[in-house]
Amino acid sequence: MITALYIFIGGGLGSLLRYGIGSAVKNWTEMSFPLGTFLSNLLACILLAVFTVVISSKADQAEWIKPLLIVGFCGGFSTFSTFGYETATLIQQGHVTVALINILLSVSVGVGLIYWVLSK
C-alpha cells in the first residue's frame, strides 16, 4: 500500500512539472509544434535513465525511490497520451509534416537519450 502512495506522490509532482513546462512554452512561443510536451518527454527520458543508473547502485538502501521517481515522477512527467493527442490534432489541422517530425523526433531522441545515459 505504501508503494502506491509513493507512485501517487511522484506522479502528481511529475504531472505538475509537465503542466508548468507546457504552460511556460505556450507563453513563450506560438508555434504549431507541441514543444512543451516534446521537452517534458525528453527531460523525463533523461531523468528516467539517470534515476535508473543511480538507483541500481543503491537498490538495497532505498526501495521507495524506484516507485517514487521512476514509476511515479517520470510516468507523470512524460505523457504519451498528450503526445498522441497533439499529434492527431496536428494531422487534423493539416500539419501532417509537423506531426511526422514530432513523431520522429520524440521517439528517436527519447530512445537515444535513454540509450546514451545508460551506456555511460
C-alpha positions in Angstrom: 0.0 0.0 0.0 2.8 2.4 0.8 4.3 1.8 -2.7 1.0 3.1 -4.2 1.4 6.3 -2.1 5.0 6.8 -3.5 3.7 6.4 -7.0 0.8 8.8 -6.3 3.1 11.5 -4.9 5.7 11.1 -7.7 3.1 11.1 -10.4 1.4 14.2 -9.1 4.7 16.1 -8.9 5.7 14.9 -12.4 2.3 16.0 -13.8 2.6 19.4 -12.2 6.0 19.9 -13.7 4.8 18.8 -17.1 1.9 21.2 -16.9 4.2 24.0 -15.8 6.6 23.4 -18.7 3.7 23.2 -21.2 2.2 26.5 -19.9 5.6 28.3 -19.9 6.3 27.2 -23.5 2.9 28.3 -24.7 3.6 31.8 -23.2 7.0 32.0 -25.0 6.1 30.8 -28.4 3.2 30.5 -30.9 4.4 27.5 -33.0 2.3 24.6 -34.1 4.9 22.1 -32.9 4.0 20.8 -29.4 7.3 21.9 -27.9 6.2 21.7 -24.2 5.2 18.1 -24.4 8.3 17.3 -26.5 10.6 18.9 -23.9 8.8 17.2 -21.0 9.1 13.8 -22.6 12.8 14.3 -23.4 13.6 15.5 -19.9 11.6 12.6 -18.5 13.7 10.2 -20.6 16.9 11.7 -19.4 15.7 11.6 -15.8 14.5 8.1 -16.0 17.9 6.9 -17.3 19.8 8.9 -14.6 17.4 7.6 -11.9 17.9 4.1 -13.1 21.7 4.3 -13.0 21.7 5.9 -9.6 19.0 3.6 -8.1 20.7 0.5 -9.4 23.8 1.3 -7.4 21.8 1.9 -4.3 18.9 -0.6 -4.7 19.4 -2.1 -1.3 19.3 1.2 0.6 16.0 2.7 -0.5 13.3 0.6 -2.0 10.9 3.5 -2.1 12.9 5.6 -4.6 12.1 3.5 -7.6 8.3 3.7 -7.3 8.5 7.4 -6.4 10.9 8.6 -9.1 10.8 6.1 -12.0 7.2 4.9 -11.9 5.6 7.9 -10.4 7.6 11.0 -11.3 8.8 10.0 -14.7 5.4 8.4 -15.5 3.6 11.7 -14.6 6.2 13.9 -16.2 6.2 12.2 -19.6 3.0 11.8 -21.4 2.3 9.5 -24.3 -1.4 10.3 -24.3 -0.8 14.1 -24.7 1.8 13.3 -27.4 -0.8 11.2 -29.2 -3.5 13.8 -28.9 -1.3 16.7 -30.0 0.0 14.7 -33.0 -3.5 13.7 -34.0 -4.7 17.3 -33.7 -1.8 18.4 -35.9 -2.9 15.9 -38.6 -6.5 17.1 -38.3 -5.4 20.7 -38.7 -3.4 19.8 -41.9 0.0 20.0 -40.3 1.0 16.5 -41.4 4.7 17.3 -41.8 4.9 18.8 -38.4 3.1 15.7 -36.9 5.6 13.4 -38.6 8.5 15.5 -37.3 7.0 15.3 -33.8 6.7 11.5 -34.0 10.2 11.0 -35.4 11.9 13.5 -33.0 10.1 12.3 -29.9 10.7 8.6 -30.4 14.3 8.8 -31.8 15.6 11.4 -29.5 13.8 10.0 -26.4 15.1 6.5 -27.0 18.5 7.9 -28.0 18.8 9.9 -24.8 18.0 6.9 -22.6 20.5 4.7 -24.5 23.2 7.4 -24.2 22.8 7.9 -20.5 22.6 4.1 -19.8 25.7 3.4 -21.9 27.8 5.9 -19.8 
